[in-house]
Amino acid sequence: MTRVTRLTIATGLALAITGVAARLTAEDSAQVVQVRDDCDPATFNAGPPDGPGLGHICDGDGGTTFGEFIAELQATQVAEKWRFNPDRMSEPRNIVAQNRGGETHSFTKVKQFGGGQVDVLNALSGNPVPAPECLLPSVGPTFLGPGESHAVGGVMGGDKFQCCIHPWMRTTVRKR
């Protein structure tokens, strides 16, 4: 398969997925949850001492360097620009999570908030015990790469969602 054919297929699939998410939003009055970050690709994709040394992990155009990200976590236990927006929903309805950031995130339903899959981020965010759902691949995290969307149906009051990579990224649905 040629590169052009692969790109054409990938573009078609991305448009189809986006179209399904847009129809769900319009038809079902779904709540859109924006999954955001502010990763600076130069440092997040760099090796030590400037970056984490994990290879290519940021496709964004953000302005927060990896060093600033870690310093903010050390000081406040959250990186404010890594968030779900909104972080609270007033009524239970279907959700479309849209990754508007440059990193991969998860949008995972959990019974109780906890840590995620990255021990160092759990420790820095004060979430040393992972949420069990983040560790169960068969029922756990739904990962979203940059630009990807995920629809969640059957949302009820009291439901909680978190990122299993960045565990301070959370949203809750208010009980009625």
VEXLUM-992636 format. One record per residue (C-alpha): residue number from 1; x, y, z negated; residue in one letter. Coordinates in steps of 0.05 Angstrom, whole numbers, plus 32768, in hexadecimal, padded with zeros to 4 digits. Layout:
<nodes>
@resi: NUM; east: X; north: Y; up: Z; resn: a;
...
</nodes>
This chain:
<nodes>
@resi: 1; east: 8000; north: 8000; up: 8000; resn: m;
@resi: 2; east: 801D; north: 8043; up: 8014; resn: t;
@resi: 3; east: 8027; north: 807C; up: 7FE3; resn: r;
@resi: 4; east: 7FF2; north: 80A5; up: 8008; resn: v;
@resi: 5; east: 7FC0; north: 806D; up: 8002; resn: t;
@resi: 6; east: 7FCE; north: 8065; up: 7FB7; resn: r;
@resi: 7; east: 7FC7; north: 80B0; up: 7FAC; resn: l;
@resi: 8; east: 7F86; north: 80B1; up: 7FD3; resn: t;
@resi: 9; east: 7F69; north: 8078; up: 7FAA; resn: i;
@resi: 10; east: 7F80; north: 8097; up: 7F69; resn: a;
@resi: 11; east: 7F62; north: 80DA; up: 7F7C; resn: t;
@resi: 12; east: 7F21; north: 80B9; up: 7F8F; resn: g;
@resi: 13; east: 7F1D; north: 8093; up: 7F4D; resn: l;
@resi: 14; east: 7F2C; north: 80D3; up: 7F25; resn: a;
@resi: 15; east: 7EF5; north: 80F9; up: 7F4A; resn: l;
@resi: 16; east: 7EC4; north: 80BF; up: 7F3E; resn: a;
@resi: 17; east: 7ED3; north: 80BD; up: 7EF4; resn: i;
@resi: 18; east: 7ECE; north: 8109; up: 7EEF; resn: t;
@resi: 19; east: 7E8C; north: 8105; up: 7F14; resn: g;
@resi: 20; east: 7E70; north: 80D1; up: 7EE4; resn: v;
@resi: 21; east: 7E85; north: 80FB; up: 7EA8; resn: a;
@resi: 22; east: 7E66; north: 8139; up: 7EC7; resn: a;
@resi: 23; east: 7E24; north: 8115; up: 7ED6; resn: r;
@resi: 24; east: 7E22; north: 80F9; up: 7E90; resn: l;
@resi: 25; east: 7E2D; north: 813F; up: 7E74; resn: t;
@resi: 26; east: 7DF7; north: 815D; up: 7E9F; resn: a;
@resi: 27; east: 7DC3; north: 8125; up: 7E9D; resn: e;
@resi: 28; east: 7DCA; north: 8111; up: 7E54; resn: d;
@resi: 29; east: 7DDC; north: 8154; up: 7E36; resn: s;
@resi: 30; east: 7E1B; north: 8134; up: 7E1D; resn: a;
@resi: 31; east: 7E49; north: 815A; up: 7DEE; resn: q;
@resi: 32; east: 7E8C; north: 8168; up: 7E0F; resn: v;
@resi: 33; east: 7EC7; north: 8160; up: 7DE0; resn: v;
@resi: 34; east: 7F06; north: 8180; up: 7DFA; resn: q;
@resi: 35; east: 7F45; north: 815B; up: 7DE7; resn: v;
@resi: 36; east: 7F7C; north: 818E; up: 7DE4; resn: r;
@resi: 37; east: 7FC7; north: 8196; up: 7DD8; resn: d;
@resi: 38; east: 7FFD; north: 81C8; up: 7DEA; resn: d;
@resi: 39; east: 803A; north: 819C; up: 7DFA; resn: c;
@resi: 40; east: 8075; north: 81BD; up: 7E1B; resn: d;
@resi: 41; east: 808C; north: 818A; up: 7E50; resn: p;
@resi: 42; east: 80D5; north: 819F; up: 7E4E; resn: a;
@resi: 43; east: 80DD; north: 818C; up: 7E04; resn: t;
@resi: 44; east: 80A7; north: 8156; up: 7DFC; resn: f;
@resi: 45; east: 80C6; north: 812F; up: 7E37; resn: n;
@resi: 46; east: 810E; north: 813A; up: 7E1E; resn: a;
@resi: 47; east: 813B; north: 810E; up: 7DF5; resn: g;
@resi: 48; east: 8157; north: 8120; up: 7DB1; resn: p;
@resi: 49; east: 8167; north: 8152; up: 7D95; resn: p;
@resi: 50; east: 8134; north: 817C; up: 7DBC; resn: d;
@resi: 51; east: 80FE; north: 8147; up: 7DC6; resn: g;
@resi: 52; east: 80E5; north: 8104; up: 7DAC; resn: p;
@resi: 53; east: 810A; north: 80DA; up: 7DE0; resn: g;
@resi: 54; east: 80CC; north: 80B3; up: 7DF4; resn: l;
@resi: 55; east: 80D2; north: 80C2; up: 7E3F; resn: g;
@resi: 56; east: 809D; north: 80E7; up: 7E66; resn: h;
@resi: 57; east: 8063; north: 80F5; up: 7E35; resn: i;
@resi: 58; east: 804B; north: 813B; up: 7E48; resn: c;
@resi: 59; east: 802C; north: 814F; up: 7E8A; resn: d;
@resi: 60; east: 8013; north: 8191; up: 7E6F; resn: g;
@resi: 61; east: 802A; north: 81D9; up: 7E74; resn: d;
@resi: 62; east: 8025; north: 81EA; up: 7E2B; resn: g;
@resi: 63; east: 8052; north: 8218; up: 7E04; resn: g;
@resi: 64; east: 805D; north: 81F2; up: 7DC3; resn: t;
@resi: 65; east: 80A2; north: 81D2; up: 7DC1; resn: t;
@resi: 66; east: 80AC; north: 818F; up: 7DA1; resn: f;
@resi: 67; east: 80D4; north: 81B0; up: 7D69; resn: g;
@resi: 68; east: 809B; north: 81E1; up: 7D5B; resn: e;
@resi: 69; east: 8069; north: 81A8; up: 7D5B; resn: f;
@resi: 70; east: 8091; north: 8180; up: 7D27; resn: i;
@resi: 71; east: 809E; north: 81BF; up: 7CFD; resn: a;
@resi: 72; east: 8053; north: 81CF; up: 7CFB; resn: e;
@resi: 73; east: 8042; north: 8188; up: 7CE7; resn: l;
@resi: 74; east: 8076; north: 818A; up: 7CB0; resn: q;
@resi: 75; east: 805A; north: 81CC; up: 7C96; resn: a;
@resi: 76; east: 800F; north: 81C1; up: 7C9D; resn: t;
@resi: 77; east: 8002; north: 8177; up: 7CAE; resn: q;
@resi: 78; east: 7FDF; north: 818C; up: 7CEF; resn: v;
@resi: 79; east: 7FF4; north: 81A8; up: 7D32; resn: a;
@resi: 80; east: 7FBC; north: 81D9; up: 7D3D; resn: e;
@resi: 81; east: 7FBD; north: 81D8; up: 7D89; resn: k;
@resi: 82; east: 7FB5; north: 818C; up: 7D88; resn: w;
@resi: 83; east: 7F6B; north: 8187; up: 7D7B; resn: r;
@resi: 84; east: 7F26; north: 8170; up: 7D8F; resn: f;
@resi: 85; east: 7EF8; north: 81AA; up: 7DA1; resn: n;
@resi: 86; east: 7EC6; north: 81AC; up: 7D81; resn: p;
@resi: 87; east: 7EDD; north: 818B; up: 7D41; resn: d;
@resi: 88; east: 7E95; north: 8185; up: 7D29; resn: r;
@resi: 89; east: 7E56; north: 8177; up: 7D4F; resn: m;
@resi: 90; east: 7E12; north: 818D; up: 7D35; resn: s;
@resi: 91; east: 7DE8; north: 8156; up: 7D54; resn: e;
@resi: 92; east: 7DF2; north: 810E; up: 7D6A; resn: p;
@resi: 93; east: 7DF3; north: 8108; up: 7DB5; resn: r;
@resi: 94; east: 7E1F; north: 80E6; up: 7DE9; resn: n;
@resi: 95; east: 7E66; north: 8101; up: 7DEE; resn: i;
@resi: 96; east: 7E95; north: 810B; up: 7E28; resn: v;
@resi: 97; east: 7EDC; north: 8113; up: 7E10; resn: a;
@resi: 98; east: 7F07; north: 8139; up: 7E42; resn: q;
@resi: 99; east: 7F53; north: 813A; up: 7E3B; resn: n;
@resi: 100; east: 7F66; north: 8182; up: 7E4B; resn: r;
@resi: 101; east: 7FAD; north: 8179; up: 7E30; resn: g;
@resi: 102; east: 7FEE; north: 8160; up: 7E4B; resn: g;
@resi: 103; east: 7FF7; north: 8123; up: 7E1F; resn: e;
@resi: 104; east: 7FD1; north: 80E1; up: 7E19; resn: t;
@resi: 105; east: 7FA0; north: 80E1; up: 7DDF; resn: h;
@resi: 106; east: 7F6B; north: 80B1; up: 7DC6; resn: s;
@resi: 107; east: 7F23; north: 80BF; up: 7DB6; resn: f;
@resi: 108; east: 7F13; north: 8088; up: 7D85; resn: t;
@resi: 109; east: 7ED6; north: 807D; up: 7D5A; resn: k;
@resi: 110; east: 7EEB; north: 806D; up: 7D13; resn: v;
@resi: 111; east: 7EC5; north: 805E; up: 7CD3; resn: k;
@resi: 112; east: 7EF4; north: 8088; up: 7CAA; resn: q;
@resi: 113; east: 7F2B; north: 80B8; up: 7CC0; resn: f;
@resi: 114; east: 7F72; north: 809F; up: 7CB5; resn: g;
@resi: 115; east: 7FB4; north: 809A; up: 7CD8; resn: g;
@resi: 116; east: 7FC1; north: 8083; up: 7D1E; resn: g;
@resi: 117; east: 7FF3; north: 8058; up: 7D42; resn: q;
@resi: 118; east: 8031; north: 8084; up: 7D3A; resn: v;
@resi: 119; east: 804F; north: 807D; up: 7CF5; resn: d;
@resi: 120; east: 8077; north: 80BD; up: 7CF6; resn: v;
@resi: 121; east: 803A; north: 80E7; up: 7D0B; resn: l;
@resi: 122; east: 8011; north: 80C3; up: 7CD5; resn: n;
@resi: 123; east: 8044; north: 80D6; up: 7CA0; resn: a;
@resi: 124; east: 804C; north: 811E; up: 7CB8; resn: l;
@resi: 125; east: 8000; north: 8128; up: 7CBA; resn: s;
@resi: 126; east: 7FF4; north: 8109; up: 7C75; resn: g;
@resi: 127; east: 7FCF; north: 80CD; up: 7C92; resn: n;
@resi: 128; east: 7FFB; north: 8093; up: 7C7D; resn: p;
@resi: 129; east: 7FC5; north: 805D; up: 7C83; resn: v;
@resi: 130; east: 7FAD; north: 8052; up: 7CCB; resn: p;
@resi: 131; east: 7F63; north: 8050; up: 7CDA; resn: a;
@resi: 132; east: 7F57; north: 8006; up: 7CE8; resn: p;
@resi: 133; east: 7F36; north: 8015; up: 7D2B; resn: e;
@resi: 134; east: 7F77; north: 8034; up: 7D43; resn: c;
@resi: 135; east: 7F9A; north: 7FF2; up: 7D3B; resn: l;
@resi: 136; east: 7F67; north: 7FC5; up: 7D5C; resn: l;
@resi: 137; east: 7F73; north: 7FC4; up: 7DA7; resn: p;
@resi: 138; east: 7F32; north: 7F9E; up: 7DB7; resn: s;
@resi: 139; east: 7F04; north: 7FD1; up: 7D96; resn: v;
@resi: 140; east: 7F33; north: 800A; up: 7D87; resn: g;
@resi: 141; east: 7F50; north: 8045; up: 7DAB; resn: p;
@resi: 142; east: 7F38; north: 805F; up: 7DED; resn: t;
@resi: 143; east: 7F74; north: 8082; up: 7E0B; resn: f;
@resi: 144; east: 7F6D; north: 80BE; up: 7E38; resn: l;
@resi: 145; east: 7FA6; north: 80D7; up: 7E63; resn: g;
@resi: 146; east: 7FA9; north: 8120; up: 7E78; resn: p;
@resi: 147; east: 7F6C; north: 8133; up: 7EA0; resn: g;
@resi: 148; east: 7F45; north: 80F3; up: 7E8F; resn: e;
@resi: 149; east: 7EFF; north: 80F0; up: 7E70; resn: s;
@resi: 150; east: 7EDB; north: 80BB; up: 7E48; resn: h;
@resi: 151; east: 7E90; north: 80B7; up: 7E3B; resn: a;
@resi: 152; east: 7E76; north: 809E; up: 7DF8; resn: v;
@resi: 153; east: 7E2D; north: 808B; up: 7DF0; resn: g;
@resi: 154; east: 7E04; north: 8078; up: 7DB4; resn: g;
@resi: 155; east: 7E21; north: 80AE; up: 7D89; resn: v;
@resi: 156; east: 7E01; north: 80B4; up: 7D44; resn: m;
@resi: 157; east: 7E03; north: 80E6; up: 7D0B; resn: g;
@resi: 158; east: 7E3F; north: 80D8; up: 7CDF; resn: g;
@resi: 159; east: 7E6A; north: 80BC; up: 7D17; resn: d;
@resi: 160; east: 7EB4; north: 80CF; up: 7D14; resn: k;
@resi: 161; east: 7EE7; north: 80D1; up: 7D4C; resn: f;
@resi: 162; east: 7F32; north: 80DA; up: 7D48; resn: q;
@resi: 163; east: 7F70; north: 80D6; up: 7D72; resn: c;
@resi: 164; east: 7F98; north: 8097; up: 7D61; resn: c;
@resi: 165; east: 7FD9; north: 80B9; up: 7D77; resn: i;
@resi: 166; east: 7FCF; north: 80FD; up: 7D55; resn: h;
@resi: 167; east: 7FA3; north: 80EB; up: 7D19; resn: p;
@resi: 168; east: 7F92; north: 8133; up: 7D04; resn: w;
@resi: 169; east: 7F6B; north: 813A; up: 7D45; resn: m;
@resi: 170; east: 7F24; north: 812B; up: 7D2E; resn: r;
@resi: 171; east: 7EDB; north: 813A; up: 7D38; resn: t;
@resi: 172; east: 7E9C; north: 8126; up: 7D13; resn: t;
@resi: 173; east: 7E52; north: 8124; up: 7D24; resn: v;
@resi: 174; east: 7E27; north: 8143; up: 7CEE; resn: r;
@resi: 175; east: 7DF1; north: 8118; up: 7CCE; resn: k;
@resi: 176; east: 7DAB; north: 8133; up: 7CD5; resn: r;
</nodes>
